[in-house]
């Protein structure tokens, strides 16, 4: 799934956080939840539309929960 996106794809537009920054944080800190991703990267801490596909307003193509699932399996 995430391989369909470039590393510089901006997952969190509010905070300017890229896919690469999120994936690197998940791997470096062994993150296991969306909340942990938010704490380490600030992604999802403003409007929150990038947190979960369940809460999606349809404006984001990729969400933190999808990235986490793809990275940790």
PDB file of N, H, CA, C and O in Angstrom:
ATOM      1  N   UNK A   1       0.813  -1.203   0.000  1.00  0.00           N
ATOM      2  CA  UNK A   1       0.000   0.000   0.000  1.00  0.00           C
ATOM      3  C   UNK A   1       0.855   1.267   0.000  1.00  0.00           C
ATOM      4  O   UNK A   1       0.723   2.106  -0.890  1.00  0.00           O
ATOM      5  N   UNK A   2       1.740   1.406   1.005  1.00  0.00           N
ATOM      6  H   UNK A   2       1.848   0.724   1.728  1.00  0.00           H
ATOM      7  CA  UNK A   2       2.519   2.651   1.063  1.00  0.00           C
ATOM      8  C   UNK A   2       3.529   2.753  -0.061  1.00  0.00           C
ATOM      9  O   UNK A   2       4.007   3.843  -0.373  1.00  0.00           O
ATOM     10  N   UNK A   3       3.857   1.623  -0.672  1.00  0.00           N
ATOM     11  H   UNK A   3       3.469   0.737  -0.419  1.00  0.00           H
ATOM     12  CA  UNK A   3       4.813   1.659  -1.784  1.00  0.00           C
ATOM     13  C   UNK A   3       4.246   2.401  -2.993  1.00  0.00           C
ATOM     14  O   UNK A   3       4.991   2.742  -3.912  1.00  0.00           O
ATOM     15  N   UNK A   4       2.947   2.650  -3.002  1.00  0.00           N
ATOM     16  H   UNK A   4       2.342   2.372  -2.256  1.00  0.00           H
ATOM     17  CA  UNK A   4       2.311   3.401  -4.082  1.00  0.00           C
ATOM     18  C   UNK A   4       2.588   4.908  -3.973  1.00  0.00           C
ATOM     19  O   UNK A   4       2.309   5.663  -4.905  1.00  0.00           O
ATOM     20  N   UNK A   5       3.134   5.336  -2.839  1.00  0.00           N
ATOM     21  H   UNK A   5       3.360   4.723  -2.082  1.00  0.00           H
ATOM     22  CA  UNK A   5       3.365   6.752  -2.570  1.00  0.00           C
ATOM     23  C   UNK A   5       4.856   7.058  -2.504  1.00  0.00           C
ATOM     24  O   UNK A   5       5.652   6.223  -2.076  1.00  0.00           O
ATOM     25  N   UNK A   6       5.221   8.250  -2.927  1.00  0.00           N
ATOM     26  H   UNK A   6       4.574   8.928  -3.275  1.00  0.00           H
ATOM     27  CA  UNK A   6       6.603   8.711  -2.835  1.00  0.00           C
ATOM     28  C   UNK A   6       6.950   8.984  -1.365  1.00  0.00           C
ATOM     29  O   UNK A   6       6.069   9.285  -0.560  1.00  0.00           O
ATOM     30  N   UNK A   7       8.225   8.877  -1.027  1.00  0.00           N
ATOM     31  H   UNK A   7       8.941   8.632  -1.681  1.00  0.00           H
ATOM     32  CA  UNK A   7       8.686   9.165   0.336  1.00  0.00           C
ATOM     33  C   UNK A   7       8.300  10.568   0.782  1.00  0.00           C
ATOM     34  O   UNK A   7       8.026  10.795   1.960  1.00  0.00           O
ATOM     35  N   UNK A   8       8.277  11.504  -0.154  1.00  0.00           N
ATOM     36  H   UNK A   8       8.500  11.319  -1.111  1.00  0.00           H
ATOM     37  CA  UNK A   8       8.002  12.895   0.202  1.00  0.00           C
ATOM     38  C   UNK A   8       6.502  13.227   0.181  1.00  0.00           C
ATOM     39  O   UNK A   8       6.127  14.394   0.291  1.00  0.00           O
ATOM     40  N   UNK A   9       5.651  12.211   0.042  1.00  0.00           N
ATOM     41  H   UNK A   9       5.956  11.263  -0.047  1.00  0.00           H
ATOM     42  CA  UNK A   9       4.204  12.435   0.086  1.00  0.00           C
ATOM     43  C   UNK A   9       3.845  12.993   1.465  1.00  0.00           C
ATOM     44  O   UNK A   9       4.209  12.411   2.488  1.00  0.00           O
ATOM     45  N   UNK A  10       3.144  14.101   1.489  1.00  0.00           N
ATOM     46  H   UNK A  10       2.848  14.573   0.659  1.00  0.00           H
ATOM     47  CA  UNK A  10       2.786  14.768   2.733  1.00  0.00           C
ATOM     48  C   UNK A  10       1.506  14.136   3.295  1.00  0.00           C
ATOM     49  O   UNK A  10       0.398  14.422   2.841  1.00  0.00           O
ATOM     50  N   UNK A  11       1.693  13.281   4.282  1.00  0.00           N
ATOM     51  H   UNK A  11       2.594  13.048   4.650  1.00  0.00           H
ATOM     52  CA  UNK A  11       0.576  12.589   4.918  1.00  0.00           C
ATOM     53  C   UNK A  11      -0.219  13.561   5.776  1.00  0.00           C
ATOM     54  O   UNK A  11      -1.449  13.578   5.732  1.00  0.00           O
ATOM     55  N   UNK A  12       0.491  14.372   6.556  1.00  0.00           N
ATOM     56  H   UNK A  12       1.490  14.358   6.592  1.00  0.00           H
ATOM     57  CA  UNK A  12      -0.143  15.354   7.438  1.00  0.00           C
ATOM     58  C   UNK A  12       0.151  16.744   6.889  1.00  0.00           C
ATOM     59  O   UNK A  12       1.232  17.297   7.091  1.00  0.00           O
ATOM     60  N   UNK A  13      -0.834  17.293   6.193  1.00  0.00           N
ATOM     61  H   UNK A  13      -1.713  16.845   6.029  1.00  0.00           H
ATOM     62  CA  UNK A  13      -0.644  18.608   5.585  1.00  0.00           C
ATOM     63  C   UNK A  13      -0.534  19.709   6.624  1.00  0.00           C
ATOM     64  O   UNK A  13       0.220  20.663   6.435  1.00  0.00           O
ATOM     65  N   UNK A  14      -1.273  19.593   7.718  1.00  0.00           N
ATOM     66  H   UNK A  14      -1.885  18.818   7.873  1.00  0.00           H
ATOM     67  CA  UNK A  14      -1.258  20.637   8.750  1.00  0.00           C
ATOM     68  C   UNK A  14       0.134  20.827   9.355  1.00  0.00           C
ATOM     69  O   UNK A  14       0.575  21.954   9.582  1.00  0.00           O
ATOM     70  N   UNK A  15       0.813  19.721   9.609  1.00  0.00           N
ATOM     71  H   UNK A  15       0.455  18.805   9.424  1.00  0.00           H
ATOM     72  CA  UNK A  15       2.123  19.770  10.263  1.00  0.00           C
ATOM     73  C   UNK A  15       3.275  19.557   9.282  1.00  0.00           C
ATOM     74  O   UNK A  15       4.439  19.649   9.672  1.00  0.00           O
ATOM     75  N   UNK A  16       2.967  19.273   8.015  1.00  0.00           N
ATOM     76  H   UNK A  16       2.021  19.198   7.699  1.00  0.00           H
ATOM     77  CA  UNK A  16       3.989  19.085   7.001  1.00  0.00           C
ATOM     78  C   UNK A  16       4.822  17.822   7.188  1.00  0.00           C
ATOM     79  O   UNK A  16       6.024  17.829   6.922  1.00  0.00           O
ATOM     80  N   UNK A  17       4.195  16.739   7.643  1.00  0.00           N
ATOM     81  H   UNK A  17       3.219  16.734   7.860  1.00  0.00           H
ATOM     82  CA  UNK A  17       4.908  15.496   7.931  1.00  0.00           C
ATOM     83  C   UNK A  17       4.768  14.536   6.743  1.00  0.00           C
ATOM     84  O   UNK A  17       3.666  14.263   6.266  1.00  0.00           O
ATOM     85  N   UNK A  18       5.914  14.035   6.283  1.00  0.00           N
ATOM     86  H   UNK A  18       6.809  14.256   6.669  1.00  0.00           H
ATOM     87  CA  UNK A  18       5.938  13.170   5.107  1.00  0.00           C
ATOM     88  C   UNK A  18       5.841  11.691   5.479  1.00  0.00           C
ATOM     89  O   UNK A  18       6.032  11.299   6.630  1.00  0.00           O
ATOM     90  N   UNK A  19       5.542  10.900   4.478  1.00  0.00           N
ATOM     91  H   UNK A  19       5.387  11.218   3.543  1.00  0.00           H
ATOM     92  CA  UNK A  19       5.485   9.452   4.636  1.00  0.00           C
ATOM     93  C   UNK A  19       6.807   8.919   5.171  1.00  0.00           C
ATOM     94  O   UNK A  19       6.815   8.092   6.084  1.00  0.00           O
ATOM     95  N   UNK A  20       7.910   9.374   4.623  1.00  0.00           N
ATOM     96  H   UNK A  20       7.904  10.045   3.882  1.00  0.00           H
ATOM     97  CA  UNK A  20       9.225   8.900   5.071  1.00  0.00           C
ATOM     98  C   UNK A  20       9.463   9.205   6.543  1.00  0.00           C
ATOM     99  O   UNK A  20       9.979   8.362   7.277  1.00  0.00           O
ATOM    100  N   UNK A  21       9.093  10.395   6.976  1.00  0.00           N
ATOM    101  H   UNK A  21       8.674  11.080   6.380  1.00  0.00           H
ATOM    102  CA  UNK A  21       9.274  10.760   8.384  1.00  0.00           C
ATOM    103  C   UNK A  21       8.468   9.832   9.292  1.00  0.00           C
ATOM    104  O   UNK A  21       8.939   9.438  10.359  1.00  0.00           O
ATOM    105  N   UNK A  22       7.268   9.491   8.872  1.00  0.00           N
ATOM    106  H   UNK A  22       6.885   9.812   8.006  1.00  0.00           H
ATOM    107  CA  UNK A  22       6.418   8.612   9.675  1.00  0.00           C
ATOM    108  C   UNK A  22       6.966   7.193   9.694  1.00  0.00           C
ATOM    109  O   UNK A  22       7.062   6.582  10.758  1.00  0.00           O
ATOM    110  N   UNK A  23       7.323   6.664   8.535  1.00  0.00           N
ATOM    111  H   UNK A  23       7.245   7.160   7.670  1.00  0.00           H
ATOM    112  CA  UNK A  23       7.872   5.305   8.460  1.00  0.00           C
ATOM    113  C   UNK A  23       9.168   5.212   9.257  1.00  0.00           C
ATOM    114  O   UNK A  23       9.372   4.246   9.993  1.00  0.00           O
ATOM    115  N   UNK A  24      10.040   6.198   9.121  1.00  0.00           N
ATOM    116  H   UNK A  24       9.875   6.982   8.523  1.00  0.00           H
ATOM    117  CA  UNK A  24      11.300   6.197   9.872  1.00  0.00           C
ATOM    118  C   UNK A  24      11.051   6.202  11.374  1.00  0.00           C
ATOM    119  O   UNK A  24      11.736   5.495  12.113  1.00  0.00           O
ATOM    120  N   UNK A  25      10.084   6.986  11.836  1.00  0.00           N
ATOM    121  H   UNK A  25       9.527   7.560  11.235  1.00  0.00           H
ATOM    122  CA  UNK A  25       9.772   7.049  13.267  1.00  0.00           C
ATOM    123  C   UNK A  25       9.217   5.713  13.757  1.00  0.00           C
ATOM    124  O   UNK A  25       9.586   5.254  14.837  1.00  0.00           O
ATOM    125  N   UNK A  26       8.341   5.088  12.981  1.00  0.00           N
ATOM    126  H   UNK A  26       8.042   5.461  12.103  1.00  0.00           H
ATOM    127  CA  UNK A  26       7.785   3.785  13.365  1.00  0.00           C
ATOM    128  C   UNK A  26       8.902   2.779  13.563  1.00  0.00           C
ATOM    129  O   UNK A  26       8.913   2.036  14.544  1.00  0.00           O
ATOM    130  N   UNK A  27       9.841   2.755  12.631  1.00  0.00           N
ATOM    131  H   UNK A  27       9.833   3.358  11.833  1.00  0.00           H
ATOM    132  CA  UNK A  27      10.948   1.792  12.708  1.00  0.00           C
ATOM    133  C   UNK A  27      11.941   2.149  13.808  1.00  0.00           C
ATOM    134  O   UNK A  27      12.362   1.275  14.565  1.00  0.00           O
ATOM    135  N   UNK A  28      12.313   3.398  13.903  1.00  0.00           N
ATOM    136  H   UNK A  28      11.970   4.108  13.288  1.00  0.00           H
ATOM    137  CA  UNK A  28      13.323   3.824  14.879  1.00  0.00           C
ATOM    138  C   UNK A  28      12.855   3.638  16.320  1.00  0.00           C
ATOM    139  O   UNK A  28      13.616   3.181  17.172  1.00  0.00           O
ATOM    140  N   UNK A  29      11.602   3.995  16.584  1.00  0.00           N
ATOM    141  H   UNK A  29      10.984   4.367  15.891  1.00  0.00           H
ATOM    142  CA  UNK A  29      11.099   3.963  17.955  1.00  0.00           C
ATOM    143  C   UNK A  29      10.199   2.760  18.244  1.00  0.00           C
ATOM    144  O   UNK A  29       9.633   2.649  19.331  1.00  0.00           O
ATOM    145  N   UNK A  30      10.072   1.857  17.257  1.00  0.00           N
ATOM    146  H   UNK A  30      10.533   1.947  16.374  1.00  0.00           H
ATOM    147  CA  UNK A  30       9.243   0.656  17.404  1.00  0.00           C
ATOM    148  C   UNK A  30       7.827   1.039  17.834  1.00  0.00           C
ATOM    149  O   UNK A  30       7.285   0.501  18.800  1.00  0.00           O
ATOM    150  N   UNK A  31       7.246   1.975  17.097  1.00  0.00           N
ATOM    151  H   UNK A  31       7.685   2.412  16.313  1.00  0.00           H
ATOM    152  CA  UNK A  31       5.919   2.487  17.432  1.00  0.00           C
ATOM    153  C   UNK A  31       4.852   1.453  17.104  1.00  0.00           C
ATOM    154  O   UNK A  31       4.955   0.742  16.105  1.00  0.00           O
ATOM    155  N   UNK A  32       3.830   1.372  17.947  1.00  0.00           N
ATOM    156  H   UNK A  32       3.747   1.949  18.759  1.00  0.00           H
ATOM    157  CA  UNK A  32       2.793   0.347  17.796  1.00  0.00           C
ATOM    158  C   UNK A  32       1.383   0.924  17.713  1.00  0.00           C
ATOM    159  O   UNK A  32       0.422   0.168  17.573  1.00  0.00           O
ATOM    160  N   UNK A  33       1.240   2.245  17.796  1.00  0.00           N
ATOM    161  H   UNK A  33       2.021   2.859  17.909  1.00  0.00           H
ATOM    162  CA  UNK A  33      -0.105   2.828  17.746  1.00  0.00           C
ATOM    163  C   UNK A  33      -0.077   4.178  17.043  1.00  0.00           C
ATOM    164  O   UNK A  33       0.972   4.810  16.915  1.00  0.00           O
ATOM    165  N   UNK A  34      -1.241   4.603  16.596  1.00  0.00           N
ATOM    166  H   UNK A  34      -2.093   4.090  16.700  1.00  0.00           H
ATOM    167  CA  UNK A  34      -1.372   5.917  15.966  1.00  0.00           C
ATOM    168  C   UNK A  34      -1.007   7.006  16.971  1.00  0.00           C
ATOM    169  O   UNK A  34      -0.382   8.005  16.613  1.00  0.00           O
ATOM    170  N   UNK A  35      -1.397   6.812  18.220  1.00  0.00           N
ATOM    171  H   UNK A  35      -1.904   6.001  18.511  1.00  0.00           H
ATOM    172  CA  UNK A  35      -1.086   7.790  19.261  1.00  0.00           C
ATOM    173  C   UNK A  35       0.424   7.956  19.446  1.00  0.00           C
ATOM    174  O   UNK A  35       0.913   9.069  19.642  1.00  0.00           O
ATOM    175  N   UNK A  36       1.155   6.845  19.382  1.00  0.00           N
ATOM    176  H   UNK A  36       0.758   5.941  19.222  1.00  0.00           H
ATOM    177  CA  UNK A  36       2.619   6.916  19.491  1.00  0.00           C
ATOM    178  C   UNK A  36       3.217   7.657  18.291  1.00  0.00           C
ATOM    179  O   UNK A  36       4.162   8.430  18.448  1.00  0.00           O
ATOM    180  N   UNK A  37       2.672   7.425  17.105  1.00  0.00           N
ATOM    181  H   UNK A  37       1.904   6.797  16.978  1.00  0.00           H
ATOM    182  CA  UNK A  37       3.126   8.151  15.915  1.00  0.00           C
ATOM    183  C   UNK A  37       2.891   9.646  16.112  1.00  0.00           C
ATOM    184  O   UNK A  37       3.761  10.463  15.809  1.00  0.00           O
ATOM    185  N   UNK A  38       1.724   9.994  16.615  1.00  0.00           N
ATOM    186  H   UNK A  38       1.018   9.330  16.861  1.00  0.00           H
ATOM    187  CA  UNK A  38       1.388  11.400  16.852  1.00  0.00           C
ATOM    188  C   UNK A  38       2.360  12.029  17.850  1.00  0.00           C
ATOM    189  O   UNK A  38       2.814  13.156  17.651  1.00  0.00           O
ATOM    190  N   UNK A  39       2.678  11.307  18.915  1.00  0.00           N
ATOM    191  H   UNK A  39       2.310  10.392  19.077  1.00  0.00           H
ATOM    192  CA  UNK A  39       3.595  11.823  19.937  1.00  0.00           C
ATOM    193  C   UNK A  39       4.995  12.071  19.384  1.00  0.00           C
ATOM    194  O   UNK A  39       5.628  13.070  19.724  1.00  0.00           O
ATOM    195  N   UNK A  40       5.479  11.171  18.535  1.00  0.00           N
ATOM    196  H   UNK A  40       4.964  10.359  18.259  1.00  0.00           H
ATOM    197  CA  UNK A  40       6.850  11.274  18.022  1.00  0.00           C
ATOM    198  C   UNK A  40       6.996  12.205  16.826  1.00  0.00           C
ATOM    199  O   UNK A  40       8.060  12.792  16.626  1.00  0.00           O
ATOM    200  N   UNK A  41       5.933  12.348  16.022  1.00  0.00           N
ATOM    201  H   UNK A  41       5.069  11.871  16.185  1.00  0.00           H
ATOM    202  CA  UNK A  41       6.070  13.111  14.776  1.00  0.00           C
ATOM    203  C   UNK A  41       5.220  14.371  14.707  1.00  0.00           C
ATOM    204  O   UNK A  41       5.471  15.230  13.861  1.00  0.00           O
ATOM    205  N   UNK A  42       4.236  14.502  15.559  1.00  0.00           N
ATOM    206  H   UNK A  42       4.032  13.804  16.246  1.00  0.00           H
ATOM    207  CA  UNK A  42       3.232  15.582  15.532  1.00  0.00           C
ATOM    208  C   UNK A  42       2.203  15.397  14.420  1.00  0.00           C
ATOM    209  O   UNK A  42       1.273  16.197  14.320  1.00  0.00           O
ATOM    210  N   UNK A  43       2.336  14.381  13.594  1.00  0.00           N
ATOM    211  H   UNK A  43       3.091  13.731  13.675  1.00  0.00           H
ATOM    212  CA  UNK A  43       1.333  14.112  12.559  1.00  0.00           C
ATOM    213  C   UNK A  43      -0.002  13.813  13.237  1.00  0.00           C
ATOM    214  O   UNK A  43      -0.052  13.105  14.243  1.00  0.00           O
ATOM    215  N   UNK A  44      -1.066  14.352  12.686  1.00  0.00           N
ATOM    216  H   UNK A  44      -1.026  14.927  11.869  1.00  0.00           H
ATOM    217  CA  UNK A  44      -2.401  14.090  13.207  1.00  0.00           C
ATOM    218  C   UNK A  44      -2.795  14.900  14.421  1.00  0.00           C
ATOM    219  O   UNK A  44      -3.871  14.689  14.980  1.00  0.00           O
ATOM    220  N   UNK A  45      -1.942  15.829  14.842  1.00  0.00           N
ATOM    221  H   UNK A  45      -1.068  16.000  14.387  1.00  0.00           H
ATOM    222  CA  UNK A  45      -2.223  16.570  16.070  1.00  0.00           C
ATOM    223  C   UNK A  45      -2.957  17.890  15.842  1.00  0.00           C
ATOM    224  O   UNK A  45      -3.314  18.570  16.804  1.00  0.00           O
ATOM    225  N   UNK A  46      -3.182  18.252  14.605  1.00  0.00           N
ATOM    226  H   UNK A  46      -2.892  17.699  13.824  1.00  0.00           H
ATOM    227  CA  UNK A  46      -3.913  19.501  14.341  1.00  0.00           C
ATOM    228  C   UNK A  46      -5.359  19.148  13.991  1.00  0.00           C
ATOM    229  O   UNK A  46      -6.178  18.990  14.896  1.00  0.00           O
ATOM    230  N   UNK A  47      -5.692  19.024  12.729  1.00  0.00           N
ATOM    231  H   UNK A  47      -5.026  19.153  11.994  1.00  0.00           H
ATOM    232  CA  UNK A  47      -7.093  18.756  12.357  1.00  0.00           C
ATOM    233  C   UNK A  47      -7.462  17.291  12.538  1.00  0.00           C
ATOM    234  O   UNK A  47      -8.631  16.980  12.768  1.00  0.00           O
ATOM    235  N   UNK A  48      -6.487  16.377  12.438  1.00  0.00           N
ATOM    236  H   UNK A  48      -5.538  16.629  12.251  1.00  0.00           H
ATOM    237  CA  UNK A  48      -6.734  14.958  12.672  1.00  0.00           C
ATOM    238  C   UNK A  48      -7.246  14.166  11.488  1.00  0.00           C
ATOM    239  O   UNK A  48      -7.509  12.971  11.621  1.00  0.00           O
ATOM    240  N   UNK A  49      -7.396  14.795  10.334  1.00  0.00           N
ATOM    241  H   UNK A  49      -7.183  15.766  10.226  1.00  0.00           H
ATOM    242  CA  UNK A  49      -7.964  14.061   9.196  1.00  0.00           C
ATOM    243  C   UNK A  49      -7.029  12.986   8.648  1.00  0.00           C
ATOM    244  O   UNK A  49      -7.468  12.137   7.873  1.00  0.00           O
ATOM    245  N   UNK A  50      -5.785  13.001   9.018  1.00  0.00           N
ATOM    246  H   UNK A  50      -5.427  13.691   9.647  1.00  0.00           H
ATOM    247  CA  UNK A  50      -4.847  11.988   8.529  1.00  0.00           C
ATOM    248  C   UNK A  50      -4.710  10.804   9.489  1.00  0.00           C
ATOM    249  O   UNK A  50      -3.972   9.863   9.196  1.00  0.00           O
ATOM    250  N   UNK A  51      -5.398  10.832  10.617  1.00  0.00           N
ATOM    251  H   UNK A  51      -5.997  11.597  10.855  1.00  0.00           H
ATOM    252  CA  UNK A  51      -5.237   9.786  11.621  1.00  0.00           C
ATOM    253  C   UNK A  51      -5.777   8.434  11.179  1.00  0.00           C
ATOM    254  O   UNK A  51      -5.075   7.427  11.271  1.00  0.00           O
ATOM    255  N   UNK A  52      -7.003   8.400  10.704  1.00  0.00           N
ATOM    256  H   UNK A  52      -7.573   9.218  10.628  1.00  0.00           H
ATOM    257  CA  UNK A  52      -7.636   7.118  10.422  1.00  0.00           C
ATOM    258  C   UNK A  52      -8.537   7.201   9.205  1.00  0.00           C
ATOM    259  O   UNK A  52      -9.224   8.198   8.980  1.00  0.00           O
ATOM    260  N   UNK A  53      -8.519   6.147   8.437  1.00  0.00           N
ATOM    261  H   UNK A  53      -7.961   5.337   8.619  1.00  0.00           H
ATOM    262  CA  UNK A  53      -9.401   6.081   7.279  1.00  0.00           C
ATOM    263  C   UNK A  53     -10.865   6.069   7.724  1.00  0.00           C
ATOM    264  O   UNK A  53     -11.738   6.518   6.980  1.00  0.00           O
ATOM    265  N   UNK A  54     -11.143   5.561   8.931  1.00  0.00           N
ATOM    266  H   UNK A  54     -10.434   5.196   9.535  1.00  0.00           H
ATOM    267  CA  UNK A  54     -12.512   5.533   9.457  1.00  0.00           C
ATOM    268  C   UNK A  54     -13.052   6.949   9.676  1.00  0.00           C
ATOM    269  O   UNK A  54     -14.247   7.196   9.511  1.00  0.00           O
ATOM    270  N   UNK A  55     -12.171   7.868  10.045  1.00  0.00           N
ATOM    271  H   UNK A  55     -11.201   7.668  10.179  1.00  0.00           H
ATOM    272  CA  UNK A  55     -12.565   9.248  10.312  1.00  0.00           C
ATOM    273  C   UNK A  55     -12.313  10.158   9.123  1.00  0.00           C
ATOM    274  O   UNK A  55     -12.410  11.380   9.238  1.00  0.00           O
ATOM    275  N   UNK A  56     -11.993   9.572   7.993  1.00  0.00           N
ATOM    276  H   UNK A  56     -11.914   8.579   7.899  1.00  0.00           H
ATOM    277  CA  UNK A  56     -11.579  10.352   6.833  1.00  0.00           C
ATOM    278  C   UNK A  56     -12.703  11.227   6.291  1.00  0.00           C
ATOM    279  O   UNK A  56     -13.859  10.815   6.201  1.00  0.00           O
ATOM    280  N   UNK A  57     -12.322  12.435   5.936  1.00  0.00           N
ATOM    281  H   UNK A  57     -11.383  12.770   6.009  1.00  0.00           H
ATOM    282  CA  UNK A  57     -13.255  13.344   5.279  1.00  0.00           C
ATOM    283  C   UNK A  57     -13.150  13.208   3.763  1.00  0.00           C
ATOM    284  O   UNK A  57     -13.802  13.940   3.018  1.00  0.00           O
ATOM    285  N   UNK A  58     -12.322  12.267   3.316  1.00  0.00           N
ATOM    286  H   UNK A  58     -11.792  11.673   3.921  1.00  0.00           H
ATOM    287  CA  UNK A  58     -12.167  12.018   1.898  1.00  0.00           C
ATOM    288  C   UNK A  58     -11.088  12.838   1.222  1.00  0.00           C
ATOM    289  O   UNK A  58     -10.853  12.684   0.023  1.00  0.00           O
ATOM    290  N   UNK A  59     -10.425  13.714   1.977  1.00  0.00           N
ATOM    291  H   UNK A  59     -10.617  13.839   2.950  1.00  0.00           H
ATOM    292  CA  UNK A  59      -9.403  14.574   1.387  1.00  0.00           C
ATOM    293  C   UNK A  59      -8.008  13.964   1.421  1.00  0.00           C
ATOM    294  O   UNK A  59      -7.116  14.426   0.709  1.00  0.00           O
ATOM    295  N   UNK A  60      -7.808  12.941   2.230  1.00  0.00           N
ATOM    296  H   UNK A  60      -8.532  12.565   2.808  1.00  0.00           H
ATOM    297  CA  UNK A  60      -6.491  12.325   2.356  1.00  0.00           C
ATOM    298  C   UNK A  60      -6.484  10.974   1.653  1.00  0.00           C
ATOM    299  O   UNK A  60      -7.461  10.229   1.728  1.00  0.00           O
ATOM    300  N   UNK A  61      -5.398  10.660   0.978  1.00  0.00           N
ATOM    301  H   UNK A  61      -4.604  11.266   0.917  1.00  0.00           H
ATOM    302  CA  UNK A  61      -5.271   9.378   0.282  1.00  0.00           C
ATOM    303  C   UNK A  61      -4.602   8.319   1.142  1.00  0.00           C
ATOM    304  O   UNK A  61      -4.675   7.128   0.839  1.00  0.00           O
ATOM    305  N   UNK A  62      -3.946   8.752   2.219  1.00  0.00           N
ATOM    306  H   UNK A  62      -3.886   9.720   2.466  1.00  0.00           H
ATOM    307  CA  UNK A  62      -3.200   7.840   3.082  1.00  0.00           C
ATOM    308  C   UNK A  62      -3.320   8.330   4.514  1.00  0.00           C
ATOM    309  O   UNK A  62      -3.252   9.531   4.778  1.00  0.00           O
ATOM    310  N   UNK A  63      -3.499   7.393   5.438  1.00  0.00           N
ATOM    311  H   UNK A  63      -3.554   6.417   5.223  1.00  0.00           H
ATOM    312  CA  UNK A  63      -3.737   7.728   6.842  1.00  0.00           C
ATOM    313  C   UNK A  63      -2.738   7.022   7.745  1.00  0.00           C
ATOM    314  O   UNK A  63      -2.149   6.010   7.364  1.00  0.00           O
ATOM    315  N   UNK A  64      -2.552   7.562   8.940  1.00  0.00           N
ATOM    316  H   UNK A  64      -3.031   8.384   9.249  1.00  0.00           H
ATOM    317  CA  UNK A  64      -1.584   7.009   9.881  1.00  0.00           C
ATOM    318  C   UNK A  64      -1.872   5.555  10.215  1.00  0.00           C
ATOM    319  O   UNK A  64      -0.941   4.754  10.303  1.00  0.00           O
ATOM    320  N   UNK A  65      -3.142   5.192  10.405  1.00  0.00           N
ATOM    321  H   UNK A  65      -3.898   5.843  10.334  1.00  0.00           H
ATOM    322  CA  UNK A  65      -3.451   3.806  10.737  1.00  0.00           C
ATOM    323  C   UNK A  65      -3.095   2.849   9.597  1.00  0.00           C
ATOM    324  O   UNK A  65      -2.697   1.711   9.846  1.00  0.00           O
ATOM    325  N   UNK A  66      -3.236   3.301   8.355  1.00  0.00           N
ATOM    326  H   UNK A  66      -3.560   4.225   8.153  1.00  0.00           H
ATOM    327  CA  UNK A  66      -2.871   2.471   7.210  1.00  0.00           C
ATOM    328  C   UNK A  66      -1.355   2.296   7.122  1.00  0.00           C
ATOM    329  O   UNK A  66      -0.864   1.207   6.826  1.00  0.00           O
ATOM    330  N   UNK A  67      -0.623   3.370   7.380  1.00  0.00           N
ATOM    331  H   UNK A  67      -1.021   4.255   7.621  1.00  0.00           H
ATOM    332  CA  UNK A  67       0.840   3.305   7.347  1.00  0.00           C
ATOM    333  C   UNK A  67       1.340   2.358   8.411  1.00  0.00           C
ATOM    334  O   UNK A  67       2.180   1.499   8.144  1.00  0.00           O
ATOM    335  N   UNK A  68       0.821   2.513   9.629  1.00  0.00           N
ATOM    336  H   UNK A  68       0.139   3.211   9.846  1.00  0.00           H
ATOM    337  CA  UNK A  68       1.242   1.661  10.735  1.00  0.00           C
ATOM    338  C   UNK A  68       0.994   0.192  10.409  1.00  0.00           C
ATOM    339  O   UNK A  68       1.872  -0.648  10.606  1.00  0.00           O
ATOM    340  N   UNK A  69      -0.190  -0.113   9.916  1.00  0.00           N
ATOM    341  H   UNK A  69      -0.904   0.569   9.757  1.00  0.00           H
ATOM    342  CA  UNK A  69      -0.523  -1.494   9.568  1.00  0.00           C
ATOM    343  C   UNK A  69       0.416  -2.025   8.496  1.00  0.00           C
ATOM    344  O   UNK A  69       0.847  -3.176   8.566  1.00  0.00           O
ATOM    345  N   UNK A  70       0.733  -1.210   7.515  1.00  0.00           N
ATOM    346  H   UNK A  70       0.382  -0.275   7.458  1.00  0.00           H
ATOM    347  CA  UNK A  70       1.601  -1.638   6.426  1.00  0.00           C
ATOM    348  C   UNK A  70       3.036  -1.864   6.906  1.00  0.00           C
ATOM    349  O   UNK A  70       3.701  -2.790   6.440  1.00  0.00           O
ATOM    350  N   UNK A  71       3.511  -1.046   7.813  1.00  0.00           N
ATOM    351  H   UNK A  71       2.970  -0.294   8.191  1.00  0.00           H
ATOM    352  CA  UNK A  71       4.905  -1.145   8.276  1.00  0.00           C
ATOM    353  C   UNK A  71       5.084  -2.292   9.262  1.00  0.00           C
ATOM    354  O   UNK A  71       6.044  -3.056   9.152  1.00  0.00           O
ATOM    355  N   UNK A  72       4.174  -2.423  10.222  1.00  0.00           N
ATOM    356  H   UNK A  72       3.395  -1.803  10.311  1.00  0.00           H
ATOM    357  CA  UNK A  72       4.377  -3.447  11.250  1.00  0.00           C
ATOM    358  C   UNK A  72       3.654  -4.762  10.952  1.00  0.00           C
ATOM    359  O   UNK A  72       3.865  -5.765  11.633  1.00  0.00           O
ATOM    360  N   UNK A  73       2.809  -4.741   9.940  1.00  0.00           N
ATOM    361  H   UNK A  73       2.638  -3.926   9.387  1.00  0.00           H
ATOM    362  CA  UNK A  73       2.144  -5.968   9.512  1.00  0.00           C
ATOM    363  C   UNK A  73       0.930  -6.309  10.214  1.00  0.00           C
ATOM    364  O   UNK A  73       0.308  -7.327   9.914  1.00  0.00           O
TER     365      UNK A  73
END
